[in-house]
Amino acid sequence: MTFHLELKIFKGIFWFVLVSVFSMMALPAKAHTLDETSAQVILRDGQVEVRIFTDMANLISALQSNQAWLMGDINDVMPTDLSDKQQEDFVKDALKQTLSLSVNQQKLEFERVVITHTHHEHGAEIILQARHSFAKVTDISASFPKSLGSVHASFVKPQYKLLNVGETADIVF
């Protein structure tokens, strides 16, 4: 009788632990994602610019998450005792390492990263710039780090035209 009671208790504990573990596995994905992040990838002659609009407080929180690091979503955990300047430098370096950008199937390295705080409470615009040497661009590929959460991305290839006084620009897409 004691053996059957111990077996029932063990099964109960096993199922409790199993459900708890699976519940905790679902939490990290939600804990380090952002509600709204948007990006604009702009292709110009000889360069590509990626403009990211995000909530900086949420991004910093995601980069400070030990769970995100354990899940492989970030490469390094941002220390919590950094100054504002050090936090920005950490964010710049993290994005340069994890944001992937390719033109004509050739991976580009970012040369410059600038962070500008917007007029929104925690909003920031992060601009990354890379150069390319292709006369004709046939494809572009971008992959954003998980620390940014879901990203609403738009890809832009501007058409430039000099308009003299009174002229109309007729652009066909």
Residue pairs with C-beta under 8 A, 6 or more apart in sequence:
27 67
28 65
28 67
28 68
28 70
28 71
28 73
29 71
31 65
31 67
31 68
32 61
32 62
32 65
32 67
32 68
32 73
32 146
32 147
32 149
33 62
33 146
33 149
33 150
34 54
34 55
34 58
34 59
34 62
34 148
34 149
34 150
35 55
35 58
35 149
36 54
36 55
36 152
37 52
37 53
37 54
37 55
37 144
37 148
37 149
37 150
37 151
37 152
38 52
38 53
38 54
38 151
38 152
38 153
38 154
39 50
39 51
39 52
39 53
39 142
39 144
39 151
39 152
39 153
39 154
40 50
40 51
40 153
40 154
40 155
40 156
41 48
41 49
41 50
41 101
41 140
41 142
41 153
41 154
41 155
41 156
42 48
42 49
42 50
42 51
42 156
42 157
42 158
43 103
43 137
43 140
43 155
43 156
43 157
43 158
44 158
46 131
46 132
46 133
47 129
47 130
47 131
47 132
48 101
48 103
48 108
48 129
48 130
48 131
48 132
48 140
49 127
49 128
49 129
50 99
50 101
50 110
50 127
50 128
50 129
50 130
50 142
51 125
51 126
51 127
52 95
52 125
52 126
52 127
52 128
52 144
52 148
52 151
53 118
53 123
53 124
53 125
54 123
54 124
54 126
54 148
55 122
55 123
55 124
56 91
56 115
56 117
56 122
56 123
56 124
57 122
58 122
58 149
59 91
59 124
59 147
59 148
60 78
60 87
60 91
62 68
62 73
62 74
62 147
62 148
62 149
63 74
63 77
63 78
63 90
63 91
63 94
63 147
64 77
64 78
64 79
64 80
65 73
65 74
65 77
66 77
68 74
68 77
68 146
68 147
69 75
69 76
69 77
73 145
73 146
73 147
74 94
74 98
74 145
74 146
74 147
75 94
75 97
75 98
76 94
78 87
78 90
78 91
78 94
82 90
88 115
91 115
91 126
92 113
92 115
92 126
94 145
94 147
95 110
95 113
95 126
95 128
95 145
96 109
96 110
96 113
96 128
98 145
98 147
99 110
99 128
99 142
99 143
99 144
99 145
100 107
100 141
100 142
100 143
101 107
101 108
101 110
101 128
101 130
101 140
101 141
101 142
101 143
102 108
102 139
102 140
102 141
102 142
103 132
103 134
103 137
103 139
103 140
103 141
104 132
104 134
104 137
104 138
104 139
105 139
105 141
106 132
108 130
108 131
108 132
109 130
110 128
110 129
110 130
111 129
111 130
111 131
112 127
112 128
112 129
113 126
113 127
113 128
113 129
114 126
114 127
115 124
115 125
115 126
115 127
116 124
116 125
116 126
116 127
117 123
117 124
117 125
118 124
118 125
137 157
140 155
142 153
142 155
144 151
144 153
159 171
161 169
161 171
163 169
